Amino acid sequence: MLHPEWSYQAVIYEMNVRQLTREGTLRAAAAKLGFLRDMGIDAVWLMPVYPIGAEGRKGSLGSYYSIRDYCAVDPGLGTMGDFDAFVAEAHRLGMKVLLDWVANHTARDARWVGEKPADWYERDAAGAPAVPWDWTDTAKLNYANRDVWRAEADAMEFWVRRHAVDGFRCDMAMLVPVEFWNEAARRLRKVNPGLFLLAEAEEPYLFEAGAFDCYAWEMHHLMNDVAQQKVRVTALRDYIYADRNRYPQSAMRLVFTSNHDENSWNGSEFTRMGGAREIMAAFTFVVPRGLPLVYTGQEIGYDHSFAFFDRDPIPSYAANSFTDFYRRLAGLRHANPALAAGEAGGEMVEIRNNAEDCLMTFVREVKGNRVVAVMNLSPYAIHADYYTGIYAGMYTDAMTGVACELRGHVEEDMAPWSYRILTR
C-alpha cells in the first residue's frame, strides 16, 4: 500500500467540535488550528459534522453518529461555509483534514429513510428499519443493495471533490462489506490520489486490497491493563511481536491513550492509566508502525470524561506543561525517520535487560537515524542492568535536549513509570 507522504511521520488530532470551545462551532474550532499546528499536529480528524437525527435522540443534542443527511452540516456546528473555511484554514497552516464517515447506519429519520426504497435498510419483523446493536437512534443500512454502495460513495466523493477533505476515519468499518470499501477507495483515489483512509477496526482483511490503515485497539487495551497492573509489560511485548506477523509491513496502526469512545465511556487517561499516563503517551510515539493520536483536551491535560450527547465544553483553554509535552513528542516524531509509521520506519530491536517483566529497552533505526527507548513500564522502582553493545555512544535526550552518553554497560535505578528516549 502506498501512503501519502505526509502520513508517515504524522501526528493526528481527534477534534470533538462540540466540546472544544465554549461556542462549540466550526468557526470557533478553526481559531484553535494555529495552536494545534504550533504543537506539531499534522492532521485533524473531525468527529461527524452532519445534521443529527431527532427520532430516538439521546441526550439534549444527540449522537454525532446518528446522521440525518450525509451531505450537509449540522446547524449547531455552523454552515457549509464555516466547514469550508475550517478546511481552508487547516490547509493554509499545512494541516490535513480527515472527516469521520459512518457507513453502517443513519439516523432513524434520515433523508434516505423517507426518500429511498424500503430495501435500502435492513428491516425488523415489524418492517421498521433494523436497529444495529443497542444504537436505538440509528437505522442499519442494507449492503445487499448495490444502490446503497453507490450512494455512500457518491456522498464521500461530494466531500472530497467539492469540499477538499483529505481523507476519512471510517466508523466501525468491519460492519460494512470490505468489497464496498475497496471499491469506494479506488473511486475516491481517482479524485485524490493522496487520500488517507483509516478504519476504526483492526481485522487483517481490511488491509488486503490496500484500502485502509487501522486502529491498534488490542494494544490500547493492553496499555490500560499494564497501567492497572492486570498484566505485566511482557504482554505488551508479546503483542508487538505477534502483530508483525498479522499485518503487512506497510500497515499503519492508530495508537492512543484516549479517544472519544474511551474518554466518554471508560474515563480519561488520568482515570484509566493514573501515574502511567505520561509514559504510555510517550510509548505511542515510539512503538513500531504507530500513528499517534491526541484527543481533544489532552493537549492541555484536561482530566474530564466529556458528556457524549450534550454540550460539555472545556471551561478554559491555554498552553501549559501538557502542551509542551506533546510538542516535544511531536518534534521527536518529525525529526526522526526511524519512528515513521508503516514500512518507512525502523523495526523494534530489543536490548535485553535484567527486568523484562517491567522494563523495555529497544532501538528503532533507519539509515542515518537511531532512536533508543528505555522505559520502566511498571509502578515499581527497579535497578536496571543491560549491555548496549553496538548501540553505545553519544545521544540527545529527546525530552530535555541534553546531550548524554549511553554507556556500553548501563546500571541505573529507575523510578516507577520513568523513561528516556535518546536520539542520534
Helices and strands as residue ranges (DSSP letters): G 5-7, E 12-15, H 17-20, H 26-30, H 33-39, E 43-46, H 80-92, E 96-101, E 105-107, H 111-115, G 118-120, E 138-140, H 146-163, E 167-170, G 173-175, H 178-191, E 196-199, G 204-207, E 213-215, H 217-227, H 233-246, E 253-255, H 260-261, I 262-266, H 269-273, G 274-276, H 277-286, E 290-295, G 298-300, H 321-335, G 337-339, G 342-344, E 348-350, E 359-366, E 369-376, E 382-387, G 389-391, E 393-397, E 403-406, E 409-414, E 419-423
